[in-house]
Amino acid sequence: MTTIFEKVQEILGKKYSLAPETITKDSTLESLGLDSLDLIELLFDVEDEFQIRIPQDGGSALKTATVQDIVDSIQKLVSPETPIQLAGGQ
């Protein structure tokens, strides 16, 4: 079963042509070379993939967010009783 981190890592890798080994839980989005527009697009991709709605509470905080911060946000928004159904049938 794919973990939330692995799925976020896959989204980042595919969308931004990043090598998976460069994407760690401690990587900041800024350190991965993502600009403000990339951050917004990433949020849309994550929302679509996990079928959730991420609150937009300040874009400046996103620049310093780590991949683990995103994983934690997704985990909080996914119902604990519901198994994570990833888009694409995974």
N, C-alpha and C positions, 0 to 999 in steps of 0.2 A: 504494500500500500504506500502510495506517495505521501510524504509529509507536507505540511504547509510550507515549510522552509524550502523543500525541494521544488515545489510548484512555483513559488516566488522566484527562486533561483532560475528555473526554466524560463519563466516569463521574461526576466531581465536578460538572460542570455540570448534568447531568440530575438527579442524586440530591439535590443541595443548592441547586438553582436559582441557580447562579453563572454569570455571563457569562464566556464563554471567554476574553475578553481580560484578565480579572482573575486568571486562573489561569496563572501563569508557572512556569518551572522553579525559580525562586528563592522562590516563595511557600511560606511555612510553612503547615502545616495549621491551626495556631492562628490565623494571620493571615487565613485564609479563613473563620474563624468556626466551625470544627469543634470540638465538645466530645468528651469521652472516649467516649461512646456512638457518636458519628458516626465516630470513628477506628476503632472495632472493626467497625462496619458497612462502612466503606470497605475494610478488609482482607478481609472476606468477599466483597465485590463483586469486588475485584481477584483474589482466589483463584479465584472462579468464572469470571471472564472469561478469565484466562490459564491456567486449569487447573493451578495450582501450589499449594503449601502454604508460607505465609510463617511463619517461626518467630516465636513470641510472646516476645520477649526484652525486656520492659520497656515498658509503656505510656507512661511519662513521657518516654522518648526520642522517641516518636511525635509528641508535641505540638510539638517543635521540628524535626521532620523537614520537609524541603522536598519539593516534588513531584519534584524530580530525585533525591532520596534513594530515593523509592518506585520511580521508573523504574529506578534502578541496582539495587535489590533484585530487581525483577522480571527484569531482564536476567541477573543471576547465576543465577536459578533456572530460567530457560528454557534448555533444551539448545541449545548452539550449532549442532549438526548438524540440529536440527529447526526448520523454519520455524514462526514463530509463527502458530498457528491461533486466531484470535479467535472467541469465541462469537458466534453470529449469522451465521456464514459469511463474515466479512469477511477 
